[in-house]
């Protein structure tokens, strides 16, 4: 949603999943991080969420606290 993009933007190649509001928290997901042309398992466009060279990118639940 537009309001969520003003607070948080998913990693390169990813999309923000659905949004839930729970009290003062916004819950969403970073889905398909690194899905860009030319990216591969050996040469990913990102290492989201851990950013470790030995780990591939993966979908992750994100909680933003107010």
Biopython code that builds the backbone (N, CA, C, O; Angstrom):
import numpy as np
from Bio.PDB.StructureBuilder import StructureBuilder

atoms = [
    (1, "UNK", "N", (0.845, -1.190, 0.000)),
    (1, "UNK", "CA", (0.000, 0.000, 0.000)),
    (1, "UNK", "C", (0.881, 1.240, 0.000)),
    (1, "UNK", "O", (2.041, 1.185, 0.409)),
    (2, "UNK", "N", (0.335, 2.348, -0.454)),
    (2, "UNK", "CA", (1.097, 3.592, -0.527)),
    (2, "UNK", "C", (1.564, 4.042, 0.854)),
    (2, "UNK", "O", (2.708, 4.473, 1.005)),
    (3, "UNK", "N", (0.703, 3.950, 1.857)),
    (3, "UNK", "CA", (1.079, 4.382, 3.210)),
    (3, "UNK", "C", (2.246, 3.563, 3.738)),
    (3, "UNK", "O", (3.143, 4.112, 4.378)),
    (4, "UNK", "N", (2.252, 2.261, 3.481)),
    (4, "UNK", "CA", (3.352, 1.408, 3.940)),
    (4, "UNK", "C", (4.646, 1.773, 3.234)),
    (4, "UNK", "O", (5.701, 1.782, 3.869)),
    (5, "UNK", "N", (4.602, 2.072, 1.955)),
    (5, "UNK", "CA", (5.825, 2.409, 1.219)),
    (5, "UNK", "C", (6.463, 3.670, 1.775)),
    (5, "UNK", "O", (7.669, 3.857, 1.611)),
    (6, "UNK", "N", (5.724, 4.518, 2.407)),
    (6, "UNK", "CA", (6.281, 5.735, 2.999)),
    (6, "UNK", "C", (7.107, 5.400, 4.239)),
    (6, "UNK", "O", (7.963, 6.188, 4.642)),
    (7, "UNK", "N", (6.862, 4.259, 4.835)),
    (7, "UNK", "CA", (7.562, 3.851, 6.052)),
    (7, "UNK", "C", (8.630, 2.812, 5.764)),
    (7, "UNK", "O", (9.709, 2.845, 6.355)),
    (8, "UNK", "N", (8.335, 1.892, 4.862)),
    (8, "UNK", "CA", (9.230, 0.766, 4.595)),
    (8, "UNK", "C", (9.132, 0.368, 3.130)),
    (8, "UNK", "O", (8.038, 0.328, 2.566)),
    (9, "UNK", "N", (10.251, 0.077, 2.525)),
    (9, "UNK", "CA", (10.305, -0.393, 1.149)),
    (9, "UNK", "C", (11.017, -1.743, 1.144)),
    (9, "UNK", "O", (12.079, -1.876, 1.753)),
    (10, "UNK", "N", (10.460, -2.737, 0.475)),
    (10, "UNK", "CA", (11.106, -4.052, 0.458)),
    (10, "UNK", "C", (12.467, -4.014, -0.235)),
    (10, "UNK", "O", (12.775, -3.055, -0.942)),
    (11, "UNK", "N", (13.282, -5.047, -0.037)),
    (11, "UNK", "CA", (14.612, -5.091, -0.661)),
    (11, "UNK", "C", (14.520, -5.161, -2.181)),
    (11, "UNK", "O", (13.451, -5.406, -2.740)),
    (12, "UNK", "N", (15.637, -4.947, -2.831)),
    (12, "UNK", "CA", (15.702, -4.942, -4.296)),
    (12, "UNK", "C", (15.057, -6.208, -4.867)),
    (12, "UNK", "O", (15.339, -7.321, -4.425)),
    (13, "UNK", "N", (14.191, -6.011, -5.853)),
    (13, "UNK", "CA", (13.526, -7.119, -6.508)),
    (13, "UNK", "C", (12.364, -7.702, -5.743)),
    (13, "UNK", "O", (11.629, -8.524, -6.291)),
    (14, "UNK", "N", (12.169, -7.312, -4.500)),
    (14, "UNK", "CA", (11.106, -7.865, -3.672)),
    (14, "UNK", "C", (9.825, -7.062, -3.741)),
    (14, "UNK", "O", (9.784, -5.980, -4.328)),
    (15, "UNK", "N", (8.796, -7.593, -3.145)),
    (15, "UNK", "CA", (7.517, -6.902, -3.032)),
    (15, "UNK", "C", (7.048, -6.975, -1.588)),
    (15, "UNK", "O", (7.360, -7.926, -0.871)),
    (16, "UNK", "N", (6.297, -5.966, -1.168)),
    (16, "UNK", "CA", (5.697, -5.987, 0.162)),
    (16, "UNK", "C", (4.457, -6.859, 0.093)),
    (16, "UNK", "O", (3.631, -6.703, -0.807)),
    (17, "UNK", "N", (4.325, -7.779, 1.040)),
    (17, "UNK", "CA", (3.143, -8.631, 1.090)),
    (17, "UNK", "C", (1.978, -7.879, 1.700)),
    (17, "UNK", "O", (2.024, -6.656, 1.830)),
    (18, "UNK", "N", (0.949, -8.591, 2.070)),
    (18, "UNK", "CA", (-0.202, -7.974, 2.721)),
    (18, "UNK", "C", (0.211, -7.262, 3.995)),
    (18, "UNK", "O", (1.292, -7.498, 4.533)),
    (19, "UNK", "N", (-0.661, -6.390, 4.468)),
    (19, "UNK", "CA", (-0.359, -5.594, 5.648)),
    (19, "UNK", "C", (-1.402, -5.864, 6.719)),
    (19, "UNK", "O", (-2.595, -5.937, 6.426)),
    (20, "UNK", "N", (-0.952, -6.014, 7.965)),
    (20, "UNK", "CA", (-1.844, -6.144, 9.110)),
    (20, "UNK", "C", (-1.397, -5.139, 10.160)),
    (20, "UNK", "O", (-0.203, -4.911, 10.352)),
    (21, "UNK", "N", (-2.366, -4.546, 10.831)),
    (21, "UNK", "CA", (-2.084, -3.613, 11.917)),
    (21, "UNK", "C", (-2.472, -4.307, 13.214)),
    (21, "UNK", "O", (-3.587, -4.813, 13.338)),
    (22, "UNK", "N", (-1.570, -4.334, 14.173)),
    (22, "UNK", "CA", (-1.818, -4.951, 15.476)),
    (22, "UNK", "C", (-1.348, -3.973, 16.549)),
    (22, "UNK", "O", (-0.162, -3.923, 16.874)),
    (23, "UNK", "N", (-2.261, -3.216, 17.084)),
    (23, "UNK", "CA", (-1.883, -2.204, 18.069)),
    (23, "UNK", "C", (-1.002, -1.161, 17.421)),
    (23, "UNK", "O", (-1.425, -0.478, 16.488)),
    (24, "UNK", "N", (0.218, -1.033, 17.907)),
    (24, "UNK", "CA", (1.165, -0.060, 17.360)),
    (24, "UNK", "C", (2.157, -0.698, 16.390)),
    (24, "UNK", "O", (3.180, -0.097, 16.061)),
    (25, "UNK", "N", (1.857, -1.910, 15.935)),
    (25, "UNK", "CA", (2.751, -2.633, 15.025)),
    (25, "UNK", "C", (2.135, -2.766, 13.642)),
    (25, "UNK", "O", (0.922, -2.925, 13.502)),
    (26, "UNK", "N", (2.982, -2.700, 12.622)),
    (26, "UNK", "CA", (2.595, -2.983, 11.246)),
    (26, "UNK", "C", (3.314, -4.276, 10.870)),
    (26, "UNK", "O", (4.534, -4.371, 10.996)),
    (27, "UNK", "N", (2.556, -5.268, 10.408)),
    (27, "UNK", "CA", (3.121, -6.560, 10.048)),
    (27, "UNK", "C", (2.965, -6.740, 8.548)),
    (27, "UNK", "O", (1.874, -6.571, 8.005)),
    (28, "UNK", "N", (4.055, -7.082, 7.882)),
    (28, "UNK", "CA", (4.044, -7.299, 6.438)),
    (28, "UNK", "C", (5.100, -8.354, 6.116)),
    (28, "UNK", "O", (5.673, -8.959, 7.023)),
    (29, "UNK", "N", (5.353, -8.569, 4.852)),
    (29, "UNK", "CA", (6.380, -9.527, 4.440)),
    (29, "UNK", "C", (7.169, -8.957, 3.280)),
    (29, "UNK", "O", (6.640, -8.214, 2.454)),
    (30, "UNK", "N", (8.430, -9.312, 3.230)),
    (30, "UNK", "CA", (9.273, -9.017, 2.073)),
    (30, "UNK", "C", (9.289, -10.304, 1.262)),
    (30, "UNK", "O", (9.989, -11.256, 1.608)),
    (31, "UNK", "N", (8.514, -10.329, 0.180)),
    (31, "UNK", "CA", (8.408, -11.536, -0.637)),
    (31, "UNK", "C", (9.282, -11.423, -1.889)),
    (31, "UNK", "O", (9.428, -10.340, -2.455)),
    (32, "UNK", "N", (9.843, -12.516, -2.304)),
    (32, "UNK", "CA", (10.651, -12.622, -3.534)),
    (32, "UNK", "C", (11.834, -11.650, -3.585)),
    (32, "UNK", "O", (12.080, -11.063, -4.639)),
    (33, "UNK", "N", (12.575, -11.457, -2.489)),
    (33, "UNK", "CA", (13.711, -10.538, -2.568)),
    (33, "UNK", "C", (14.730, -11.016, -3.595)),
    (33, "UNK", "O", (15.017, -12.209, -3.697)),
    (34, "UNK", "N", (15.264, -10.082, -4.341)),
    (34, "UNK", "CA", (16.292, -10.407, -5.323)),
    (34, "UNK", "C", (15.778, -10.909, -6.654)),
    (34, "UNK", "O", (16.571, -11.341, -7.491)),
    (35, "UNK", "N", (14.463, -10.865, -6.878)),
    (35, "UNK", "CA", (13.895, -11.338, -8.154)),
    (35, "UNK", "C", (14.075, -10.281, -9.231)),
    (35, "UNK", "O", (13.151, -9.529, -9.538)),
    (36, "UNK", "N", (15.252, -10.231, -9.792)),
    (36, "UNK", "CA", (15.550, -9.287, -10.868)),
    (36, "UNK", "C", (16.199, -10.049, -12.024)),
    (36, "UNK", "O", (16.824, -11.085, -11.797)),
    (37, "UNK", "N", (16.064, -9.560, -13.249)),
    (37, "UNK", "CA", (16.686, -10.238, -14.388)),
    (37, "UNK", "C", (18.194, -10.405, -14.182)),
    (37, "UNK", "O", (18.884, -9.469, -13.777)),
    (38, "UNK", "N", (18.681, -11.581, -14.461)),
    (38, "UNK", "CA", (20.109, -11.858, -14.356)),
    (38, "UNK", "C", (20.555, -12.384, -13.005)),
    (38, "UNK", "O", (21.675, -12.880, -12.880)),
    (39, "UNK", "N", (19.707, -12.290, -11.993)),
    (39, "UNK", "CA", (20.074, -12.803, -10.669)),
    (39, "UNK", "C", (19.996, -14.326, -10.677)),
    (39, "UNK", "O", (19.167, -14.906, -11.378)),
    (40, "UNK", "N", (20.852, -14.964, -9.904)),
    (40, "UNK", "CA", (20.845, -16.423, -9.799)),
    (40, "UNK", "C", (21.192, -16.808, -8.369)),
    (40, "UNK", "O", (21.521, -15.955, -7.545)),
    (41, "UNK", "N", (21.114, -18.097, -8.090)),
    (41, "UNK", "CA", (21.476, -18.567, -6.754)),
    (41, "UNK", "C", (22.935, -18.228, -6.448)),
    (41, "UNK", "O", (23.259, -17.826, -5.330)),
    (42, "UNK", "N", (23.800, -18.389, -7.425)),
    (42, "UNK", "CA", (25.227, -18.120, -7.235)),
    (42, "UNK", "C", (25.528, -16.618, -7.177)),
    (42, "UNK", "O", (26.473, -16.201, -6.506)),
    (43, "UNK", "N", (24.733, -15.808, -7.875)),
    (43, "UNK", "CA", (24.937, -14.352, -7.937)),
    (43, "UNK", "C", (23.613, -13.629, -7.690)),
    (43, "UNK", "O", (23.035, -13.050, -8.610)),
    (44, "UNK", "N", (23.132, -13.666, -6.432)),
    (44, "UNK", "CA", (21.854, -13.029, -6.139)),
    (44, "UNK", "C", (21.951, -11.502, -6.155)),
    (44, "UNK", "O", (23.026, -10.931, -5.972)),
    (45, "UNK", "N", (20.816, -10.864, -6.376)),
    (45, "UNK", "CA", (20.767, -9.402, -6.381)),
    (45, "UNK", "C", (20.796, -8.841, -4.958)),
    (45, "UNK", "O", (21.108, -7.667, -4.759)),
    (46, "UNK", "N", (20.473, -9.672, -3.975)),
    (46, "UNK", "CA", (20.507, -9.299, -2.566)),
    (46, "UNK", "C", (20.690, -10.560, -1.733)),
    (46, "UNK", "O", (20.504, -11.668, -2.236)),
    (47, "UNK", "N", (21.045, -10.404, -0.486)),
    (47, "UNK", "CA", (21.151, -11.528, 0.456)),
    (47, "UNK", "C", (20.142, -11.356, 1.593)),
    (47, "UNK", "O", (20.318, -11.906, 2.681)),
    (48, "UNK", "N", (19.082, -10.583, 1.326)),
    (48, "UNK", "CA", (18.056, -10.321, 2.337)),
    (48, "UNK", "C", (17.531, -11.620, 2.909)),
    (48, "UNK", "O", (17.318, -12.546, 2.125)),
    (49, "UNK", "N", (17.307, -11.771, 4.174)),
    (49, "UNK", "CA", (17.338, -10.780, 5.239)),
    (49, "UNK", "C", (18.620, -10.765, 6.057)),
    (49, "UNK", "O", (18.872, -9.789, 6.763)),
    (50, "UNK", "N", (19.439, -11.811, 5.989)),
    (50, "UNK", "CA", (20.622, -11.871, 6.857)),
    (50, "UNK", "C", (21.852, -11.207, 6.261)),
    (50, "UNK", "O", (22.779, -10.850, 6.988)),
    (51, "UNK", "N", (21.870, -11.039, 4.950)),
    (51, "UNK", "CA", (22.986, -10.388, 4.251)),
    (51, "UNK", "C", (24.309, -11.125, 4.419)),
    (51, "UNK", "O", (25.378, -10.524, 4.316)),
    (52, "UNK", "N", (24.233, -12.425, 4.678)),
    (52, "UNK", "CA", (25.441, -13.246, 4.815)),
    (52, "UNK", "C", (25.780, -13.872, 3.465)),
    (52, "UNK", "O", (24.882, -14.369, 2.785)),
    (53, "UNK", "N", (27.042, -13.864, 3.059)),
    (53, "UNK", "CA", (27.423, -14.380, 1.737)),
    (53, "UNK", "C", (27.056, -15.848, 1.509)),
    (53, "UNK", "O", (26.865, -16.258, 0.364)),
    (54, "UNK", "N", (26.955, -16.643, 2.570)),
    (54, "UNK", "CA", (26.663, -18.066, 2.406)),
    (54, "UNK", "C", (25.160, -18.373, 2.388)),
    (54, "UNK", "O", (24.778, -19.532, 2.222)),
    (55, "UNK", "N", (24.306, -17.368, 2.554)),
    (55, "UNK", "CA", (22.867, -17.606, 2.605)),
    (55, "UNK", "C", (22.138, -16.957, 1.433)),
    (55, "UNK", "O", (22.441, -15.822, 1.064)),
    (56, "UNK", "N", (21.177, -17.673, 0.844)),
    (56, "UNK", "CA", (20.406, -17.112, -0.264)),
    (56, "UNK", "C", (19.325, -16.151, 0.255)),
    (56, "UNK", "O", (18.989, -16.189, 1.439)),
    (57, "UNK", "N", (18.782, -15.299, -0.610)),
    (57, "UNK", "CA", (17.681, -14.442, -0.187)),
    (57, "UNK", "C", (16.432, -15.285, 0.059)),
    (57, "UNK", "O", (16.267, -16.349, -0.538)),
    (58, "UNK", "N", (15.556, -14.805, 0.941)),
    (58, "UNK", "CA", (14.312, -15.542, 1.192)),
    (58, "UNK", "C", (13.230, -14.603, 1.722)),
    (58, "UNK", "O", (13.515, -13.544, 2.282)),
    (59, "UNK", "N", (12.004, -15.017, 1.530)),
    (59, "UNK", "CA", (10.852, -14.279, 2.024)),
    (59, "UNK", "C", (10.919, -14.191, 3.540)),
    (59, "UNK", "O", (11.267, -15.165, 4.207)),
    (60, "UNK", "N", (10.588, -13.031, 4.083)),
    (60, "UNK", "CA", (10.721, -12.802, 5.516)),
    (60, "UNK", "C", (9.559, -11.984, 6.052)),
    (60, "UNK", "O", (9.126, -11.026, 5.412)),
    (61, "UNK", "N", (9.057, -12.349, 7.208)),
    (61, "UNK", "CA", (8.053, -11.562, 7.902)),
    (61, "UNK", "C", (8.733, -10.346, 8.521)),
    (61, "UNK", "O", (9.808, -10.461, 9.110)),
    (62, "UNK", "N", (8.099, -9.180, 8.385)),
    (62, "UNK", "CA", (8.667, -7.932, 8.894)),
    (62, "UNK", "C", (7.657, -7.293, 9.841)),
    (62, "UNK", "O", (6.485, -7.149, 9.494)),
    (63, "UNK", "N", (8.103, -6.914, 11.027)),
    (63, "UNK", "CA", (7.248, -6.218, 11.982)),
    (63, "UNK", "C", (7.866, -4.858, 12.261)),
    (63, "UNK", "O", (9.016, -4.764, 12.690)),
    (64, "UNK", "N", (7.099, -3.811, 12.014)),
    (64, "UNK", "CA", (7.539, -2.441, 12.265)),
    (64, "UNK", "C", (6.820, -1.939, 13.507)),
    (64, "UNK", "O", (5.590, -1.936, 13.550)),
    (65, "UNK", "N", (7.565, -1.520, 14.510)),
    (65, "UNK", "CA", (6.982, -1.036, 15.757)),
    (65, "UNK", "C", (6.931, 0.474, 15.757)),
    (65, "UNK", "O", (7.894, 1.127, 15.355)),
    (66, "UNK", "N", (5.833, 1.033, 16.199)),
    (66, "UNK", "CA", (5.695, 2.487, 16.281)),
    (66, "UNK", "C", (6.318, 3.015, 17.559)),
    (66, "UNK", "O", (6.298, 4.221, 17.803)),
]
sb = StructureBuilder()
sb.init_structure("model")
sb.init_model(0)
sb.init_chain("A")
sb.init_seg("    ")
for serial, (resi, resn, name, xyz) in enumerate(atoms, 1):
    if name == "N":
        sb.init_residue(resn, " ", resi, " ")
    sb.init_atom(name, np.array(xyz, "f"), 0.0, 1.0, " ", f" {name:<3s}", serial, name[0])
structure = sb.get_structure()
